[in-house]
Amino acid sequence: WITQIQTEEGVLDSTAGAWKMEEGDIGNDNAALEGEGGHVFGDNVQFYDPSSLGRSEEEFAKSVEYVVKTNMGAESYCAAEMEEVLDIERYTMVARPFGVAGYVAVCRRMIEGDHNSDASSVEAALLQLRTAHHALRYHDHFELSDVLTSLAAPAEEVTAETTDGASQDDETENIGSITGEMLYEFYKARLVAKSASIPSLVDLEEGGTFRTTCQRIGSGHGFQGPELEREIGGAMSEYYTHIKPKMDDFDIQIRIDVVTTKVIIGTQINIDDLSKQRHFLRFRNAVTIKTNLAYAMVRCANIKNGDLVVDPFCGSGTILLEALDVYQKKIKCVGMDVSRRSANGATENALAEGFGDDICKFHCCDARNFRKKLEEESVNAIVSNLPWGIMTGHKNVSDLQTMYEVFLRTAWYVLKDKGRIVMLVLRGLQLTRIIRKLSGRYRLISVNCVRTTNNLPSIVVVEKLAVDEVRVAVKRQLGYLAQFVNVSSEMYNAVHYEKIDEKTF
């Protein structure tokens, strides 16, 4: 299916980001034209594009000081948050640096000067990121094809023709022949030639210890992650003779991550995954959204202090707990779940974090009937991880489609004008078709695909339209021209499939 997408849509683009509503699609909505209606958290983030950098990759690499790891597809959210916590006059954020998906680079605008003068404050800020998994001091990156090239010929004999001559398919196929031993030889030679350096290891005191870890993403590799850890870690250990590797109780952790054909190396400055350090849950659902994606969804909802936020498929309550934490209890939340066990568990989780019934309530309720729990036009935002149909037993796609459509139709009544719904859903294409079907009720703002473990769900953002302007315009025309024809109300109903005095919805 990947080949089919490439055939239909062209070569895969590493700069491909979320689909967003164009400014011209906003219409005559004054608030939207001012930026409120169409803005989504993560807009206007810079993606790595060599043609627009205005400098070589080598010059760009010199400006990179840190790289932050997040979900693939969520780089724009992470970069936007980083722009809020770092000094953007001194640093610029670039998503997918060197074409490495799932990373955001922190680049110093001016290469000259003391690079480490504010290192502690920068690292402290990075460790507080809500959208990230790991934060690294950047050291090095390379292509796996470089391993083949360097071992095939001496460095002085390698030319552009050598590397550019093979097709991309041939290159991918050849990468499968790379072994752990080849990686060792390549990186040892790279260190000896001073093409790469690991300052964190250089600065370690005599007898200091380090550990290498690897996350390998992609297929077609001829090596496993542990093998890469051992071989490249061994090369580092042999080159930096004053230190030694150690699996536990180590001083420094070096990450060597492989993303398809690209390798990026850095010193990890966090201990545990940053997305696992929030919301100590007393109750955990079978499927629980990671807090970093929950944060991104909450930010996409354009919530303000005093707003009412609802999650009709709340599970263990992670999204609402994140919202209450982000907005420091200055909002009110209502969670619902068809499972009484989940509703009770979410209540227990909220109480454990100090969120009482006065600001956060949970109900055992079917989301298709949640108008019974909420007043009409009382909700500012709905943020939810919709059922994917995997754990819930919905094997029939049409059943999910019906659920999604009924949910969206029902949600329209409780949302305020321009209120948003932010949804994480596995079947992104199916949901967007339903939203287009309901185009008179909602404006589709953004669709962004992200990677979670081994799935590709989408974060879909829609905004309520209080009035279907097209429908109103057509009815006005019909009302005016009706005086010139002899048509009964029964005939009108038969032709237009609605009564003359029927409300907009």
C-alpha atoms as one frame of an Amber mdcrd trajectory, in Angstrom:
protein
   0.000   0.000   0.000   2.961   2.299   0.554   3.996   1.751  -3.057   0.444
   2.506  -4.151   0.449   5.801  -2.234   3.787   6.707  -3.813   2.333   5.931
  -7.227  -0.816   7.968  -6.602   0.645  10.885  -4.659   4.264  11.064  -5.844
   7.527  10.600  -3.986   7.188  10.551  -0.198   7.980  14.007   1.219   9.843
  14.350   4.528   8.471  17.901   4.846   4.866  16.699   4.636   2.923  18.120
   7.561  -0.695  18.373   8.614  -3.428  19.363   6.213  -4.738  22.750   7.317
  -7.562  24.925   6.127  -6.281  27.604   3.775  -6.897  31.214   4.716  -9.111
  31.613   1.666 -11.347  28.775   2.902 -12.304  30.595   6.080 -15.102  32.546
   4.467 -16.566  35.761   5.833 -16.037  34.981   9.502 -14.346  38.045  10.994
 -12.920  36.164  13.983 -11.517  33.522  11.657  -9.951  36.166   9.439  -8.215
  37.585  12.499  -6.590  34.223  13.115  -8.780  32.733  15.852 -10.946  30.584
  13.632  -8.279  28.896  11.542  -5.253  28.822  13.834  -4.089  25.451  15.145
  -1.307  24.851  17.649   1.801  24.014  15.625   1.056  26.221  12.628   3.966
  27.972  10.894   6.631  25.588  12.171   9.737  25.330  10.008  10.521  21.906
   8.543  13.991  20.944   7.388  14.324  21.709   3.699  17.874  21.982   2.311
  16.711  24.112  -0.615  15.306  26.826   1.680  17.942  26.792   4.426  20.263
  29.135   2.598  23.259  27.171   3.861  24.846  23.767   3.468  23.921  20.750
   5.565  27.324  20.951   7.203  26.750  24.578   8.218  23.277  23.696   9.488
  24.696  20.807  11.535  27.129  23.197  13.246  24.211  25.305  14.472  22.326
  22.337  15.991  22.841  22.122  19.747  19.982  19.864  20.853  17.515  17.471
  19.273  14.222  16.503  20.885  12.479  13.213  20.154   8.695  13.086  19.834
   6.122  11.043  17.910   6.613  10.980  14.174   4.050  13.400  12.784   3.918
  15.370  16.045   7.045  17.417  15.314   5.054  20.613  14.657   3.430  20.445
  18.101   6.779  19.846  19.772   8.484  22.671  17.871   5.642  25.061  18.733
   5.972  24.264  22.432   9.747  24.675  22.248   9.284  28.120  20.714   7.222
  29.054  23.773   9.825  27.990  26.351  13.101  28.915  24.599  14.476  32.294
  23.564  13.494  32.499  19.885  15.850  35.440  19.374  18.756  33.124  20.096
  17.335  29.802  18.886  15.286  28.540  16.007  13.417  25.218  15.919  13.546
  23.000  12.854  11.305  19.952  12.550  12.721  16.734  11.071  16.334  17.925
  10.930  18.391  16.211   8.218  15.093  14.551   7.186  14.928  12.500  10.409
  11.260  12.015  11.297  10.252  12.277  14.949  12.884  14.866  15.872  13.031
  18.640  16.321  16.355  20.488  16.327  17.285  23.438  18.530  19.578  25.602
  16.403  21.536  28.612  17.600  20.958  31.551  15.286  24.524  32.813  15.720
  27.214  30.112  15.580  29.911  32.413  16.983  30.228  33.098  20.708  29.936
  31.077  23.880  27.580  28.212  23.023  27.434  26.817  26.532  26.708  29.999
  28.469  23.006  29.207  28.771  23.153  25.413  28.441  21.738  24.755  31.906
  18.683  26.967  31.374  18.030  25.475  27.936  18.245  21.927  29.246  16.010
  22.767  32.197  13.395  24.061  29.740  13.687  21.000  27.497  13.155  18.679
  30.455   9.796  20.375  31.103   8.451  19.779  27.570   5.054  18.101  27.482
   5.163  17.025  23.827   8.530  15.241  23.996   9.799  11.757  24.795  13.533
  12.459  25.041  15.912  15.430  24.855  19.461  15.019  23.560  22.609  17.067
  23.183  23.252  16.668  19.477  26.588  15.149  18.405  26.414  13.511  15.007
  24.291  12.115  12.201  24.947  10.048   9.090  23.246   8.036   6.376  23.526
   4.253   6.366  24.589   4.543   2.745  27.677   6.378   4.048  28.741   3.104
   5.699  28.773   1.302   2.351  30.482   4.198   0.594  33.257   4.615   3.154
  34.058   0.908   3.317  33.996   0.529  -0.458  36.710   3.110  -1.121  39.235
   5.241   0.807  37.843   8.594   1.907  39.910  10.538  -0.621  38.482   8.461
  -3.489  34.828   9.020  -2.573  33.222  11.517  -4.940  29.716  12.818  -5.523
  29.427  10.460  -8.495  30.110   7.502  -6.182  27.217   8.343  -3.891  24.758
   9.661  -6.471  25.183   6.983  -9.081  22.953   4.334  -7.525  19.185   4.615
  -7.529  17.203   4.974  -4.313  15.888   1.411  -4.689  19.414   0.032  -5.063
  20.532   2.043  -2.032  17.706   0.693   0.129  18.449  -2.860  -0.971  22.175
  -2.458  -0.267  21.497  -1.119   3.237  20.224  -4.562   4.144  23.757  -5.882
   3.684  25.183  -3.660   6.458  26.306  -5.726   9.444  27.199  -4.768  12.978
  30.888  -5.238  12.246  30.644  -2.813   9.320  29.032  -0.240  11.614  31.896
  -0.666  14.073  34.561  -0.183  11.388  32.743   2.827   9.945  32.273   4.670
  13.201  35.729   3.890  14.552  37.183   5.364  11.345  34.834   8.354  11.668
  36.099   9.084  15.179  39.750   8.626  14.210  39.343  10.969  11.246  37.657
  13.478  13.602  34.625  13.557  11.328  32.608  12.994  14.486  33.083  13.767
  18.157  31.142  12.962  21.330  31.889  15.899  23.689  29.995  14.306  26.578
  32.435  11.373  26.520  35.452  13.634  26.044  34.488  15.552  29.192  33.968
  12.442  31.319  36.528  12.024  34.087  39.001   9.144  34.049  37.137   5.913
  34.734  33.744   7.408  33.894  31.059   5.142  32.472  28.572   5.373  29.627
  25.837   3.310  28.033  24.580   3.272  24.453  20.903   2.737  23.642  19.178
   2.501  20.300  15.675   2.737  18.909  15.547   1.293  15.414  12.569   2.235
  13.232  12.073   0.900   9.729  12.577  -2.363   7.895  15.255  -3.790   5.653
  18.128  -3.446   8.117  20.704  -6.216   8.337  21.323  -5.528  12.015  19.287
  -5.299  15.214  19.251  -2.445  17.738  21.272  -4.290  20.428  23.920  -5.154
  17.835  24.254  -1.493  16.842  24.516  -0.497  20.513  27.299  -2.993  21.049
  29.312  -2.227  17.914  29.165   1.587  17.839  29.428   1.667  21.622  32.517
  -0.502  21.292  34.019   1.907  18.769  33.450   4.795  21.194  34.943   2.833
  24.072  38.086   1.998  22.104  38.563   5.566  20.904  37.889   7.254  24.239
  40.235   5.099  26.294  39.749   6.963  29.577  36.157   5.718  29.977  34.393
   2.387  29.858  30.907   1.092  28.938  28.513  -0.014  31.655  24.936  -1.271
  31.351  23.605   0.116  34.650  24.508   2.853  37.122  26.302   4.709  34.295
  27.285   8.380  34.092  26.274   9.171  30.507  23.657   7.695  28.168  24.351
   7.946  24.444  21.376   7.421  22.106  22.041   6.057  18.625  18.659   6.099
  16.885  18.036   4.670  13.433  15.128   6.011  11.397  14.950   3.996   8.154
  18.199   5.063   6.407  19.275   7.806   8.811  21.193   7.638  12.102  21.277
  10.399  14.719  23.502  10.395  17.816  23.266  12.440  20.992  23.611  12.417
  24.766  20.252  11.887  26.452  19.726  14.457  29.208  16.515  12.977  30.629
  16.361   9.742  32.611  12.829   8.507  31.960  10.529   9.083  29.001   9.187
  12.619  29.502   5.694  11.544  28.439   5.511   9.043  31.318   6.314  11.425
  34.151   2.844  12.970  34.499  -0.422  11.771  35.974   0.329   8.902  38.313
  -2.807   6.942  37.504  -4.396   4.769  40.157  -6.623   3.348  37.452  -5.350
   2.641  33.954  -7.578   1.662  31.069  -6.609  -1.115  28.667  -5.869   1.618
  26.099  -4.494   4.902  27.479  -3.348   7.823  25.349   0.189   9.083  25.955
   0.278  12.399  27.776   2.352  14.110  25.076  -0.379  13.557  22.464  -3.055
  14.475  25.012  -1.253  17.787  25.526  -1.045  18.454  21.774  -4.768  17.766
  21.381  -5.658  20.038  24.303  -3.607  22.858  22.775  -5.294  22.367  19.391
  -8.675  23.025  21.023  -7.886  26.725  21.680  -9.081  26.455  25.282  -9.241
  29.586  27.452  -9.539  30.057  31.198 -13.098  29.458  32.366 -13.987  27.147
  29.463 -15.921  23.899  29.777 -14.028  20.976  28.202 -15.650  17.580  27.569
 -14.259  14.129  26.755 -17.135  11.779  25.858 -14.822   8.731  25.562 -12.696
   9.556  28.590 -11.333   6.117  29.575  -8.997   6.733  32.523  -9.301  10.520
  32.076  -5.795  11.299  30.768  -6.891  14.059  28.360  -8.924  15.941  30.972
  -6.231  15.525  33.635  -3.720  17.000  31.199  -6.069  19.901  30.402  -6.623
  20.682  34.080  -2.877  20.546  34.704  -2.020  22.775  31.733  -4.635  25.394
  32.603  -3.938  25.140  36.349  -7.500  24.249  37.365  -8.875  27.379  35.674
 -11.227  25.363  33.459 -14.017  22.883  34.153 -14.139  19.384  32.726 -16.762
  16.710  32.165 -15.779  13.169  31.234 -18.016  10.345  30.069 -17.512   6.686
  29.323 -19.915   3.863  28.591 -17.942   1.703  31.046 -18.829   2.345  34.689
 -15.449   0.908  35.682 -13.691   3.522  33.532 -15.868   6.390  34.792 -15.230
   5.415  38.412 -11.524   4.898  37.744 -11.216   8.302  36.067 -12.882   9.896
  39.104 -10.340   8.180  41.349  -7.482   9.424  39.158  -8.787  13.008  39.261
  -9.186  12.973  43.039  -5.646  11.600  43.421  -4.348  14.694  41.611  -6.488
  17.102  43.607  -9.212  17.676  41.016 -12.534  17.482  42.833 -16.112  17.351
  41.546 -16.277  21.130  41.536 -14.018  21.291  38.471 -14.038  17.752  37.067
 -16.967  15.334  36.923 -17.180  11.901  35.315 -20.366  10.098  34.249 -21.170
   6.607  33.057 -22.921   7.600  29.850 -23.139   6.622  26.193 -21.533   9.396
  24.154 -24.408   9.280  21.690 -26.763  10.446  24.449 -24.561  12.908  26.288
 -27.014  15.768  25.677 -28.730  14.448  28.795 -25.704  15.485  30.863 -24.928
  18.796  29.140 -26.941  21.880  28.322 -27.231  23.047  24.746 -24.459  25.394
  23.585 -22.653  25.112  26.925 -19.398  23.415  25.855 -16.344  25.306  24.591
 -14.327  22.290  23.428 -14.592  18.527  23.059 -11.265  16.669  23.111 -11.333
  12.893  22.825  -9.572   9.731  21.759 -12.394   8.131  19.772 -12.833   4.329
  19.828 -10.620   2.793  17.150 -12.639  -0.392  16.849  -9.714  -2.613  17.905
 -10.172  -3.079  21.658 -13.879  -2.215  21.643 -14.835  -5.101  19.376 -16.215
  -3.004  16.519 -15.122  -5.232  13.679 -17.629  -3.737  11.262 -16.373  -0.421
   9.878 -19.942   0.699   9.183 -20.736   0.382  12.913 -17.904   2.787  13.718
 -19.030   5.120  10.962 -22.507   5.241  12.456 -21.077   5.884  15.927 -18.822
   8.698  14.665 -21.649  10.345  12.733 -24.150  10.163  15.599 -21.509  11.505
  17.976 -20.746  14.477  15.711 -24.412  15.244  15.141 -25.108  15.123  18.882
 -22.011  17.149  19.790 -23.170  20.013  17.555 -26.032  20.816  19.908 -23.932
  21.126  23.080 -21.045  23.061  21.503 -20.948  26.819  21.533 -20.561  28.717
  18.280 -17.002  28.176  16.955 -16.398  25.544  19.627 -13.868  22.923  18.564
 -13.768  19.159  18.553 -10.287  17.609  18.576 -10.258  13.872  17.894  -7.589
  11.188  17.795  -8.886   8.478  15.490  -7.302   5.549  13.673  -9.576   5.812
  10.635  -8.709   9.364   9.661  -9.907   9.114   6.077 -13.231   7.643   7.167
 -13.789  10.421   9.698 -12.962  13.186   7.227 -15.552  11.765   4.811 -18.165
  11.961   7.594 -17.143  15.538   8.406 -17.474  16.546   4.761 -20.928  14.992
   4.817 -21.705  17.288   7.770 -20.041  20.296   6.150 -22.960  22.538   7.062
 -22.369  21.859  10.741 -18.586  21.809  10.964 -15.584  23.440   9.355 -12.644
  21.057   8.961  -9.622  22.915  10.350  -6.744  20.427  10.422  -5.898  16.753
   9.890  -2.513  15.527  11.108  -1.291  11.911  10.981   0.988  10.732  13.794
   2.773   7.495  14.630   1.934   5.656  17.853   3.878   2.415  18.315   2.750
   0.614  15.162  -0.372   2.594  14.203  -0.968   5.770  12.199  -3.924   7.603
  13.773  -4.899  11.170  12.887  -5.538  14.207  15.036  -8.580  15.836  13.443
  -9.688  19.348  14.393 -13.116  20.717  13.458 -15.003  23.852  14.416 -18.742
  24.242  14.875 -20.656  26.360  12.390 -23.662  27.906  14.118 -25.420  28.428
  10.793 -25.207  26.562   7.502 -24.852  29.671   5.363 -25.263  27.835   2.065
 -28.496  26.217   3.222 -29.856  29.513   4.526 -29.005  31.242   1.242 -30.783
  28.560  -0.814 -33.874  28.736   1.417 -33.979  32.523   1.040 -33.917  32.165
  -2.713 -36.651  29.537  -2.589 -38.725  31.752  -0.305 -38.477  34.695  -2.658
 -39.150  32.746  -5.876 -41.986  30.688  -4.344 -44.379  33.604  -4.947 -44.025
  33.073  -8.659 -45.019  29.379  -8.719 -47.912  27.378  -7.404 -46.296  24.772
  -5.116 -47.985  23.252  -2.068 -46.174  22.617   1.203 -46.537  18.870   0.540
 -44.777  19.264  -2.824 -42.018  21.350  -1.184 -41.487  18.627   1.385 -41.358
  15.940  -1.292 -38.862  17.868  -3.424 -36.515  19.158  -0.712 -37.060  16.408
   1.850 -37.844  18.841   4.673 -40.688  20.964   5.964 -40.898  24.617   5.064
 -40.592  25.785   8.678 -37.923  23.266   9.670 -35.023  24.786  11.590 -31.503
  24.822  10.242 -30.755  21.428  11.848
